[in-house]
Amino acid sequence: MTPNNESNSRLALARADSGDEPICNPLHARTFSEVLAETQLRRRNVLRGGLGAAVTMLMGPAALASWPAPTTHTKGERPGLLGFQAIPTSVADSVVVPEGYRVQVLLPWGEPITGTYPSFDGLRASNSAQDQAEQVGTHHDGMHFFPSLDAAGRPRSDEGLLVINHEYVDRLFLHPDGAVLSAPRPFEEVAKEMAAHGVSVVEIRRDSLAQWSALRGPRNRRITATTPMRFEGPAAGSPLLRTRYSPEGVLVRGTLNNCAHGVTPWGTYLTCEENWANYFCNREARPPREHSRYGVRNTPGPLGWYSVPGWHTVAAAEDPDGLCARFDATPSGSSAVDDYRNEPNAFGWVVEIDPQDPDSMPVKRTALGRFAHEGIVFQPPRAGRRLVAYSGDDARFEYIYKYVSREPYDPDTAGSHLLDEGTLYVARFDTGGRGRWIPLVHGRHGLTQAAGFRDQAEILVNARAAADRVGATPMDRPEWGAVHPKTGEVYFTLTNNNDRDPESTDAANPRGPNRFGHIIRWREDVPLPAVNEESIGFSWDIFIFAGDHSTGRVQGRPLDDSNVFAAPDGLWIDPDGRLWIQTDIGSGAMNRGDHEVFGNNQMLCADPTTGEIRRFLTGPVGQEITGVVATPDQTTLFVNVQHPGETTSGPAFERGEWTSHWPGGAPSRPRSATLAISRIDGGKVGG
C-alpha cells in the first residue's frame, strides 16, 4: 500500500517508502541483545564482514545447509520453471509484459455490476454515492478466481466469480473536483467514499477469442464500508465490541482497508482489514491500548494521513444513524453502548464472505486476531490434520502470526467452525536459522489478568499487546505470505523499514535501515500437526534481499538488470511452484534517488529451488502492482493495478497535470483495474 498525495505531497516524501501506519510498537527501539538475549554474537564483527557474511553468521551454516543449494546453468540455457525472457524496467504510463503475451484490462473502477447498472463517467467521475455502491470499487488489491463447474463437476477455466478487494480511495479522482477537506464534510462525498471501499464479487466469462467480460449475473455483489456484518469466535459479545449500534457486541457496519485476502478449503473468501486505524480518532488524553497500540489518533480532523478522511465531521443532521459519527471514538456517554468508543475494536479482523450466496452476511472471525492484517494463507489441508494459516501485521516493527484449528480437517465436514476454535501463535525468529511459535493463550506466557488480559477475548482484541508481552520478533512490515503447494515452505514479504537502525537489527531483519525489503521463508518442524501434536519449531532463512545491483541478492547471487527490485509486497505461488513477487514502492520514493533504478512498480517471477528470478511485468505511472491469481488451467493470470496516477499532487490535479491517464488514455481519469494476462499460443502463463 502506498500513500495518497491528494492534499500535501510532503507527507509522502517524509514517509517515502516506510509504510502507512505510524510506529505503534513501544518495544521497537530495543537492541538486538535485548530482543535475543541468549545470543553471544558480536554485532561489530558481523557488520565488518558485510551483508553476506552477516546473514551467514546470524543464521549459521547448519541452517543454510538445510535448504536447496542454488542450481547453476550454462549461459543461454532457459532453466527451471521460467519460460519467458525478462523485460526491462519502465517509467512509461503503460503495462508491459514479455514478448508472446497479451494483456486485457478488466473490471476497472466504476464498471457497473449490480442494481440499475449505472454507467461510469470517466471524465468527471460525477457518479453519485448510490451509483458507486452498484459499481466496481476502487484501489483493487487482493483477489481470487472461483471457477464455475462443468456438467461433470470439474472446475472451468473460462467462467467463474472474480472477487476483488478495494483497499482505499483517492479523493482527488473519486470526486469531480477533488474532495471538500474542511469540516464538516458533505455527507454525499463521504457516502461515496464508503461505497468505493470493500469487495466486488463479479461473474466473468472468456469467449472464443480469449476475451474476458463481466456478466450481469445474480451472484454479483458489492460489499462496502456500510454492509452489515457479524462477529463469531471468542471475542463475539465481548464488552470491548459493544457499541451504540450493537449493544450486544455481535454486529458491525462494514469493512475497511481491505488489502490482501485468503481462500478457505471449503470455498469461501477471506478479506483482510489492514490500515483501518487511520479512519478513526479518539480525543482522549490517554486512549485505551486497543486504540493507541494500533495508531488511532487523538487529534481529530479531516486532513492528515491518506486515510484519515474526516468522515466523523459530517453534520449530525445529515447522519441520523451515526454512519459517519461512529468514526469518532471519543467517549461521550456513560457507557460503551451510549457512544462509539469501541467502534475501532470492530475493525482489524479477517472477514469471511460466501461468494456464491449474495444474500449471506459477512462474518468477522475473531479467533484469527485483530491487527493490520495484510492477508491470510493456508497450508494445504490434509484429512486428520489440523488446519494451519498464517497472517502478517503490515506495519513497522510488527509481527507474523499463525493460527491452528482445534479440530482436525475433514473434507466432508470442513467449514467455518475451524476458524472459530483454535490457537493463535506469534513468531519468534532466533539466530542460527531457528524459530518458534508462541501461543497467545490466556493464562500462558504472562498473558494473565494481572498483566491486563482479563480473558481470551481481550487477548485477541489486543493481539499486538499480547505479542509484545510474549517476546515475539518485531519485523520489517510483514505483508503477503505464500505457501508452496508441494513442499509446504512458507514465504513472507518484509517490504521495508526505514526506521530500523543498526542497533535494532536482528537475525531475521539484518538491515538497518531496511530501504529495499526482503523475503523470508521457513519450514515447519511438523508442517501439518495432528490433533495430539503442536508445530512449535521451524527453520528459516532469507530467500531474497531486494535491492539494486550492489545490494540485492538471491541465494547469495547479486541481482542484475533482469531482476533488480524494491519493496516486495504481493506474493503468490502457482500450482507449478512459481513464486510471483509484486512490488509497492511508495509514491514518495518511486523513480527518485536510490529508487530510480527500479522504475515503476513491477511483478517478477522466481523459481524457489534454483533462485532464478526474472521481471515479468511493469505497470503504469504512480501505481502498485498487487493481487495475483490464475485460472485452474493457468492460461490466464489475473493481476491488479492499484491507484495509477497517485503521484499526482493536489495543485497538479487542479492544473490538470495528472501523472497518469491509464488505462483509458487522456483526458480520462486514471482508474484501478484488473489485468487478464495470457500467452498468445494459449500455454501456461510463466511457463
C-alpha positions in Angstrom: 0.0 0.0 0.0 1.3 3.5 -0.8 0.4 7.0 0.4 -2.1 9.3 -1.3 -0.8 12.7 -2.2 -4.2 14.4 -2.5 -3.5 17.3 -0.2 0.2 17.5 0.6 2.9 15.6 -1.2 5.4 16.3 1.6 3.6 13.7 3.7 4.5 11.1 1.2 8.0 12.5 0.8 8.6 12.4 4.6 7.4 8.8 4.8 8.9 8.0 1.5 8.5 4.2 1.4 8.1 3.4 5.1 4.5 2.3 5.2 1.2 3.8 6.0 0.8 3.2 9.7 2.7 5.1 12.4 5.1 3.1 14.6 3.0 1.8 17.4 5.2 -0.8 19.0 6.6 0.6 22.2 9.4 -2.0 22.0 10.7 -1.0 18.6 13.8 0.7 19.8 15.1 -2.2 21.9 18.5 -3.5 20.8 19.4 -6.8 19.2 20.8 -8.1 22.5 17.5 -7.2 24.2 15.4 -9.0 21.6 17.7 -12.1 21.6 19.3 -12.1 25.0 20.6 -15.6 24.6 22.9 -14.8 21.7 26.6 -14.1 22.3 27.1 -12.8 18.8 29.2 -9.6 18.5 27.5 -7.3 16.0 30.6 -5.3 15.3 32.3 -8.4 13.8 29.2 -9.3 11.8 28.8 -5.9 10.2 32.6 -5.8 9.4 32.1 -8.9 7.3 29.5 -7.3 5.0 25.9 -8.3 4.4 26.5 -11.8 3.0 28.8 -12.7 5.9 26.4 -11.1 8.4 23.5 -13.3 7.2 25.6 -16.4 7.2 26.8 -15.9 10.7 23.4 -14.9 12.0 21.7 -17.9 10.6 24.6 -20.4 11.0 25.9 -22.9 8.4 23.6 -25.7 9.7 20.5 -23.8 8.9 21.7 -22.8 5.5 22.7 -26.3 4.7 19.1 -27.5 5.2 17.9 -25.5 2.2 18.3 -26.5 -1.5 21.5 -25.2 -3.0 21.3 -22.8 -6.0 21.4 -24.6 -9.3 23.9 -23.4 -11.9 23.2 -23.4 -15.7 25.1 -22.9 -18.8 24.9 -19.5 -20.5 21.9 -19.1 -22.7 20.0 -22.0 -21.2 16.4 -21.4 -20.1 16.3 -23.3 -16.7 13.6 -24.5 -14.4 10.1 -23.1 -14.3 10.6 -19.7 -16.1 9.7 -19.9 -19.8 9.9 -16.2 -20.7 12.5 -13.6 -21.3 12.9 -10.9 -18.6 11.7 -7.4 -19.6 13.5 -4.2 -18.6 12.3 -1.7 -16.0 10.0 1.0 -17.3 8.7 4.5 -16.4 6.0 4.6 -19.1 2.3 5.1 -18.4 1.5 1.6 -19.7 1.6 -2.1 -18.8 4.5 -4.1 -20.4 4.7 -7.9 -20.5 7.2 -10.3 -22.2 7.0 -11.0 -25.9 4.4 -13.6 -26.7 1.9 -12.3 -24.2 -1.2 -10.2 -24.4 -2.9 -8.0 -21.7 -6.6 -7.2 -21.4 -8.0 -4.5 -19.0 -10.9 -5.9 -17.0 -13.3 -4.5 -14.3 -11.9 -1.0 -13.9 -13.1 1.2 -11.1 -16.7 2.3 -11.8 -17.8 -0.6 -14.1 -21.4 -1.3 -13.3 -22.1 -4.7 -11.8 -25.3 -4.6 -9.8 -28.7 -2.8 -9.4 -29.5 -0.4 -12.1 -26.0 -0.8 -13.6 -25.2 3.0 -13.8 -22.7 3.9 -16.4 -19.4 5.4 -15.3 -18.4 9.0 -16.1 -14.7 8.6 -16.9 -14.0 12.3 -17.4 -15.6 13.9 -14.4 -16.4 10.9 -12.1 -19.7 12.6 -11.4 -21.4 9.4 -10.3 -23.4 9.5 -7.1 -22.8 7.5 -3.9 -25.6 5.2 -4.9 -24.1 4.7 -8.3 -20.8 3.8 -6.7 -22.5 1.2 -4.5 -23.5 -0.5 -7.7 -20.2 -0.2 -9.5 -16.8 -1.8 -9.0 -14.9 -0.2 -6.2 -11.5 1.5 -6.4 -8.0 0.6 -5.4 -8.1 -3.0 -6.4 -5.9 -5.3 -4.2 -6.1 -9.0 -3.2 -8.4 -11.2 -5.3 -9.4 -14.7 -6.1 -11.0 -16.5 -9.0 -13.7 -19.0 -8.1 -14.3 -21.2 -11.2 -17.7 -22.4 -12.3 -18.2 -26.1 -12.6 -18.9 -28.0 -15.7 -21.6 -30.8 -16.0 -19.2 -33.3 -14.6 -18.4 -31.1 -11.6 -14.9 -30.1 -12.8 -13.6 -26.5 -12.4 -13.9 -24.4 -15.6 -11.2 -22.0 -16.7 -13.4 -19.9 -18.9 -16.0 -18.8 -16.4 -16.3 -18.0 -12.7 -16.5 -15.4 -10.0 -13.7 -12.9 -9.6 -13.7 -11.5 -6.1 -11.7 -8.3 -5.6 -10.7 -6.2 -2.6 -10.9 -2.4 -2.7 -8.4 -1.0 -0.2 -9.0 2.7 0.0 -9.8 5.7 -2.2 -8.0 8.6 -3.9 -10.3 11.5 -3.2 -8.6 13.6 -5.9 -10.0 11.4 -8.6 -13.1 9.9 -6.9 -14.9 13.3 -6.8 -15.3 15.6 -9.8 -13.2 18.4 -8.4 -11.4 16.6 -5.6 -12.9 16.4 -2.1 -14.1 19.1 0.3 -11.5 18.7 3.0 -12.8 21.1 5.6 -15.2 20.3 8.4 -18.0 19.5 8.2 -17.5 17.2 5.2 -20.5 16.7 2.8 -22.4 13.5 3.5 -22.7 12.7 -0.2 -18.9 12.7 -0.6 -18.4 10.6 2.5 -21.1 8.1 1.4 -19.4 7.8 -2.0 -16.0 7.1 -0.3 -17.6 4.4 1.9 -19.2 2.9 -1.2 -15.9 2.7 -3.0 -14.3 0.6 -0.3 -14.8 -3.1 0.4 -15.2 -6.0 -2.0 -16.6 -6.7 -5.5 -18.0 -10.1 -6.5 -18.4 -10.3 -10.3 -19.2 -13.2 -12.6 -16.8 -13.2 -15.6 -16.5 -15.3 -18.8 -14.0 -15.8 -21.6 -15.2 -16.1 -25.1 -13.8 -18.0 -28.1 -11.4 -15.1 -28.9 -9.9 -15.3 -25.4 -11.5 -12.1 -24.3 -12.9 -11.8 -20.8 -16.1 -9.8 -20.0 -18.2 -9.1 -16.9 -21.6 -10.7 -16.8 -24.7 -9.3 -15.1 -25.1 -12.4 -13.1 -27.3 -12.9 -10.0 -24.2 -13.5 -7.8 -22.7 -10.1 -8.5 -22.4 -8.2 -5.3 -20.8 -5.1 -3.7 -19.7 -5.2 0.0 -18.8 -1.8 1.3 -17.9 0.1 4.5 -21.7 0.1 5.4 -22.6 -3.6 4.8 -24.0 -5.2 8.0 -21.7 -8.0 9.4 -21.5 -10.1 12.5 -18.8 -11.4 14.8 -18.0 -15.0 15.5 -15.4 -16.7 17.7 -14.1 -16.0 21.2 -14.4 -12.2 21.1 -18.0 -12.1 19.8 -20.1 -10.4 22.5 -17.1 -9.1 24.4 -17.6 -5.8 26.3 -14.8 -4.5 24.0 -17.1 -4.9 21.0 -20.2 -3.3 22.4 -21.3 -0.1 20.8 -24.4 2.1 20.4 -25.1 0.2 17.1 -24.7 -3.2 18.7 -25.1 -3.2 22.5 -24.6 -7.0 22.5 -21.3 -6.7 20.7 -22.2 -9.0 17.9 -22.8 -6.7 14.9 -20.8 -4.1 13.0 -21.4 -2.0 9.8 -18.9 -2.6 7.1 -15.3 -3.5 6.4 -12.4 -1.1 5.7 -9.0 -1.0 4.1 -9.3 -4.4 2.5 -5.8 -5.4 1.5 -4.8 -8.9 0.8 -7.0 -12.0 1.1 -7.3 -15.7 1.7 -9.3 -18.6 0.4 -10.6 -21.3 2.7 -10.5 -25.0 1.8 -14.4 -25.0 1.8 -14.5 -22.3 -0.9 -15.2 -19.0 0.9 -13.3 -15.8 0.5 -11.4 -14.1 3.3 -10.9 -10.3 3.1 -8.4 -8.7 5.5 -8.6 -5.3 7.2 -5.3 -3.6 7.1 -4.7 0.1 7.9 -8.2 0.6 9.4 -7.0 2.6 12.5 -6.3 5.7 10.4 -10.1 6.1 9.8 -10.8 6.9 13.5 -10.0 9.5 16.1 -10.2 9.4 19.8 -9.6 12.8 21.5 -9.0 11.4 25.0 -5.7 12.4 26.5 -4.9 8.8 27.2 -6.8 6.5 24.7 -7.1 2.8 25.7 -4.4 0.5 24.4 -6.8 -1.1 22.0 -6.7 2.3 20.2 -3.2 3.6 20.9 -1.4 0.4 20.2 -3.0 0.4 16.7 -2.4 4.0 15.8 -5.9 5.6 16.4 -5.0 9.3 16.8 -6.3 11.6 19.5 -6.3 14.6 17.2 -9.5 14.9 15.1 -9.8 16.5 11.7 -10.4 15.7 8.0 -6.7 16.0 7.0 -3.6 14.1 7.9 -2.6 10.7 6.7 -4.0 9.5 3.5 -6.8 7.5 5.0 -7.9 9.9 7.7 -10.9 11.0 5.8 -12.8 13.2 8.3 -15.9 11.0 8.0 -16.8 11.8 11.6 -17.1 15.5 10.8 -20.4 15.1 8.8 -23.1 17.2 10.3 -25.4 15.3 12.7 -28.5 16.4 10.8 -27.2 14.5 7.7 -26.2 11.5 9.7 -29.1 10.4 11.9 -28.0 6.8 12.0 -24.4 7.5 13.1 -23.0 6.1 10.0 -20.3 8.8 10.0 -20.3 9.8 13.7 -19.0 6.3 14.6 -15.5 7.2 13.4 -15.1 9.5 16.4 -14.4 7.0 19.2 -14.1 9.7 21.9 -16.4 8.6 24.8 -19.4 10.9 25.1 -21.8 8.8 27.2 -21.8 7.0 30.5 -21.1 3.6 28.9 -20.0 1.9 25.7 -23.5 1.4 24.5 -24.1 5.2 24.6 -21.4 6.1 22.0 -18.8 4.6 19.6 -15.8 4.3 21.9 -15.5 0.7 20.9 -16.1 1.2 17.2 -12.3 0.9 16.3 -12.3 -2.5 18.0 -14.7 -3.8 15.4 -12.0 -3.5 12.7 -8.7 -5.2 12.1 -10.2 -8.6 11.6 -10.4 -11.3 8.9 -13.8 -11.2 7.2 -15.3 -14.4 5.7 -17.6 -13.9 2.6 -19.5 -16.6 0.8 -19.1 -15.6 -2.8 -21.8 -18.0 -4.0 -24.6 -16.5 -1.9 -25.2 -12.8 -2.5 -27.6 -12.7 0.5 -25.2 -14.1 3.1 -23.9 -11.9 5.9 -20.1 -11.5 6.0 -18.6 -12.7 9.3 -15.6 -11.3 11.2 -13.6 -14.3 12.5 -12.2 -13.1 15.9 -10.1 -16.2 16.7 -7.7 -15.1 13.9 -6.7 -12.0 16.0 -7.0 -8.2 15.5 -4.2 -6.3 13.8 -3.4 -4.7 10.4 -4.0 -8.0 8.5 -2.3 -7.9 5.1 -3.7 -11.3 4.1 -4.0 -14.9 5.3 -2.6 -18.1 3.6 -3.2 -21.8 4.5 -1.1 -24.8 4.5 -2.6 -27.4 2.1 -5.2 -29.2 4.2 -5.0 -32.8 4.9 -7.6 -35.1 6.4 -7.0 -35.9 10.0 -4.6 -32.9 10.5 -5.4 -29.5 12.0 -5.8 -26.5 9.7 -2.9 -24.1 9.7 -3.0 -20.5 8.4 -0.5 -17.6 8.5 -1.0 -13.8 8.6 1.2 -10.7 8.7 0.7 -7.4 10.5 1.7 -4.8 7.9 3.4 -2.1 10.0 6.9 -1.4 11.0 8.1 -3.5 13.9 5.1 -5.7 14.0 4.7 -9.5 13.9 3.9 -12.7 11.9 1.1 -14.9 13.3 0.0 -18.5 12.8 -3.5 -19.9 13.5 -4.0 -23.7 14.2 -7.5 -25.1 14.4 -8.5 -27.1 17.4 -10.3 -29.8 15.4 -8.8 -31.8 12.5 -9.7 -31.0 9.0 -12.3 -33.3 7.5 -13.1 -32.5 3.8 -16.7 -33.8 4.3 -17.5 -31.6 7.3 -15.0 -28.7 7.0 -16.4 -25.3 7.5 -16.2 -22.0 9.3 -16.2 -23.6 12.7 -12.5 -24.4 12.1 -11.8 -20.7 12.1 -13.6 -20.0 15.4 -12.0 -22.6 17.6 -8.2 -22.8 17.6 -5.0 -21.2 18.8 -3.3 -18.1 17.6 0.5 -18.1 17.8 3.1 -15.4 17.1 6.6 -16.0 15.7 10.0 -15.5 17.3 12.9 -15.7 14.9 16.1 -16.7 16.7 19.7 -16.8 15.5 21.0 -20.0 13.9 18.1 -20.2 11.5 15.7 -21.5 14.1 12.4 -20.1 15.4 9.4 -21.0 17.5 5.7 -20.2 17.7 4.5 -18.8 21.0 0.8 -19.3 21.8 -1.3 -16.3 22.6 -3.5 -18.1 25.1 -4.9 -16.7 28.3 -3.0 -17.8 31.4 0.1 -18.7 29.5 3.4 -16.8 28.9 2.3 -14.0 31.1 -1.0 -13.4 29.4 -2.9 -13.1 32.7 -5.4 -10.9 34.3 -2.7 -9.4 36.4 -0.9 -8.4 33.2 -4.1 -6.7 31.9 -5.6 -9.5 29.9 -8.9 -10.5 31.5 -9.8 -13.3 29.1 -9.1 -14.7 25.7 -11.3 -12.1 24.0 -9.1 -9.3 25.4 -6.0 -11.1 24.1 -7.5 -11.3 20.6 -8.7 -7.7 20.5 -5.2 -6.7 21.7 -3.2 -9.2 19.8 -0.3 -6.7 19.3 0.0 -6.1 23.0 -0.2 -9.8 23.7 2.6 -10.4 21.1 4.7 -7.7 22.8 4.2 -9.5 26.1 5.4 -12.9 25.0 8.6 -11.6 23.2 7.8 -12.0 19.5 10.2 -10.7 16.9 9.3 -7.2 15.5 9.6 -7.5 11.7 10.1 -5.1 8.8 6.5 -4.7 7.7 5.3 -8.3 7.2 2.9 -8.3 4.2 1.8 -11.1 1.9 2.5 -14.7 2.5 2.6 -17.8 0.2 2.8 -21.5 0.9 4.5 -23.8 -1.6 1.8 -26.3 -2.6 4.3 -29.2 -2.8 6.8 -28.6 -0.1 4.8 -26.6 2.5 7.5 -24.0 2.8 6.2 -20.6 3.7 7.4 -17.3 2.2 6.6 -13.8 3.5 7.5 -10.4 2.2 9.0 -7.9 4.5 8.5 -4.8 2.5 10.9 -2.3 4.1 11.6 -0.3 7.3 13.5 3.0 7.0 13.1 3.4 10.8 15.2 0.3 11.8 18.6 1.5 12.8 21.7 -0.8 13.1 21.3 -1.1 16.8 17.8 -2.6 16.5 18.6 -5.2 13.7 18.2 -8.9 14.4 18.8 -12.1 12.6 15.5 -12.0 10.6 15.8 -8.3 10.0 19.5 -7.7 9.5 19.5 -4.4 7.5 19.1 -1.1 9.3 17.7 1.0 7.7 16.0 -1.5 5.5 15.4 0.6 2.4 14.5 -2.2 0.0 13.0 -5.1 1.9 13.5 -8.8 1.7 11.6 -12.1 1.6 11.9 -14.6 4.5 10.9 -18.2 4.4 10.5 -21.1 6.8 9.9 -24.8 7.1 7.8 -26.1 10.0 9.1 -28.9 12.1 5.7 -30.5 11.9 4.0 -28.9 8.8 0.5 -30.2 9.5 0.0 -31.0 13.1 -2.3 -33.9 14.1 -4.8 -33.5 16.9 -2.3 -34.5 19.5 0.6 -32.6 18.1 1.7 -29.0 18.1 4.0 -27.4 15.5 6.1 -25.1 17.6 9.5 -25.0 16.0 10.6 -24.1 12.5 13.8 -23.5 10.4 14.1 -20.3 8.4 16.3 -18.4 6.0 16.2 -15.2 3.9 15.4 -16.1 0.3 15.9 -12.7 -1.3 17.3 -9.4 -0.3 15.6 -6.9 -2.6 17.8 -4.0 -3.8 19.8 -2.7 -6.7 22.8 -4.3 -8.4 25.1 -3.8 -5.4 22.6 -4.5 -2.5 20.1 -7.0 -3.9 20.9 -10.8 -3.6 19.1 -14.0 -4.2 20.6 -17.1 -2.6 24.0 -15.4 -2.5 24.0 -14.1 -6.1 23.7 -10.4 -6.9 20.6 -9.1 -8.7 21.0 -7.7 -12.2 19.2 -5.8 -14.9 16.7 -8.6 -15.3 15.5 -8.6 -11.7 16.5 -5.6 -9.5 13.5 -4.6 -7.5 12.5 -3.0 -4.2 9.6 -3.1 -1.7 8.3 -6.7 -2.2 4.6 -6.9 -1.3 2.2 -9.1 -3.1 3.2 -12.8 -3.2 1.7 -16.0 -4.7 2.9 -19.4 -5.6 1.2 -21.0 -8.6 0.3 -24.8 -8.7 3.6 -25.5 -10.5 5.7 -23.8 -7.9 6.5 -20.4 -9.5 6.8 -17.6 -6.9 5.2 -14.4 -8.2 6.5 -11.2 -6.5 4.8 -7.8 -6.7 6.3 -4.5 -5.6 5.0 -1.5 -3.8 7.5 1.3 -3.9 5.7 4.3 -2.2 4.9 7.3 -4.3 7.3 9.4 -2.3 10.2 7.2 -3.3 9.2 5.9 -6.8 11.7 6.9 -9.5 13.6 9.1 -7.1 17.1 8.9 -5.5 18.2 5.4 -4.8 14.9 4.0 -6.0 15.2 5.5 -9.5 16.9 2.3 -10.8 13.7 0.3 -10.2 11.4 2.3 -12.4 7.6 1.9 -11.9 6.3 -0.9 -9.7 6.6 -4.3 -11.2 5.9 -8.1 -10.9 8.7 -10.7 -11.1 8.6 -14.5 -11.1 11.1 -16.7 -9.3 12.0 -20.4 -9.1 12.3 -21.1 -5.4 14.6 -24.1 -6.0 17.1 -22.5 -8.3 16.8 -18.9 -7.2 16.3 -17.8 -10.8 14.2 -14.6 -10.9 13.0 -12.5 -13.8 10.9 -9.4 -14.3 7.6 -10.3 -15.9 5.5 -7.1 -15.8 5.9 -3.4 -15.3 2.9 -1.1 -14.6 1.9 2.5 -15.4 2.9 5.6 -13.5 2.2 6.0 -9.8 0.7 2.6 -9.3 1.2 -0.5 -7.2 1.1 -4.0 -8.7 -0.9 -6.2 -6.3 -3.2 -9.2 -6.3 -2.4 -12.3 -8.5 -4.3 -15.5 -9.2 -4.7 -17.8 -12.2 -7.5 -19.8 -13.8 -7.3 -23.6 -13.0 -5.5 -24.3 -16.3 -3.1 -21.4 -15.6 -3.7 -19.9 -19.1 -5.0 -16.6 -17.7 -3.3 -14.7 -14.9 -5.3 -12.0 -13.2 -3.2 -9.1 -11.8 -4.4 -5.8 -10.2 -3.1 -2.3 -10.9 -3.9 -0.1 -7.9 -4.0 3.7 -7.8 -2.3 4.7 -11.1 -1.6 8.4 -11.1 -1.2 8.6 -7.3 1.9 10.6 -7.8 -0.3 13.5 -8.8 -0.3 16.2 -6.1 -3.3 18.5 -5.3 -2.0 21.6 -7.1 -1.1 19.5 -10.2 -4.6 18.0 -10.1 -6.1 21.4 -10.2 -3.9 22.3 -13.2 -4.9 19.1 -15.0 -1.4 17.8 -14.9 -2.1 14.2 -14.0 0.8 11.8 -13.9 -1.3 9.0 -15.4 -4.4 8.6 -17.5 -4.2 4.8 -17.6 -6.0 2.7 -18.8 -8.3 4.9 -20.9 -5.7 7.5 -22.0 -6.0 11.3 -21.9 -8.2 13.0 -21.0 -9.8 10.3 -18.9 -9.2 9.8 -15.2 -6.7 7.1 -14.0 -8.6 4.0 -12.8 -7.5 1.0 -10.8 -8.3 -2.2 -12.8 -7.6 -5.9 -13.2 -5.4 -7.3 -15.9 -6.1 -10.6 -17.7 -2.8 -11.8 -19.0 -2.4 -14.7 -21.3 0.0 -16.3 -23.8 -0.7 -15.8 -27.4 -0.1 -19.5 -28.0 -2.5 -20.5 -25.2 0.1 -22.0 -22.9 0.6 -21.6 -19.2 1.5 -18.2 -18.1 5.1 -18.0 -16.9 5.9 -21.5 -18.3 
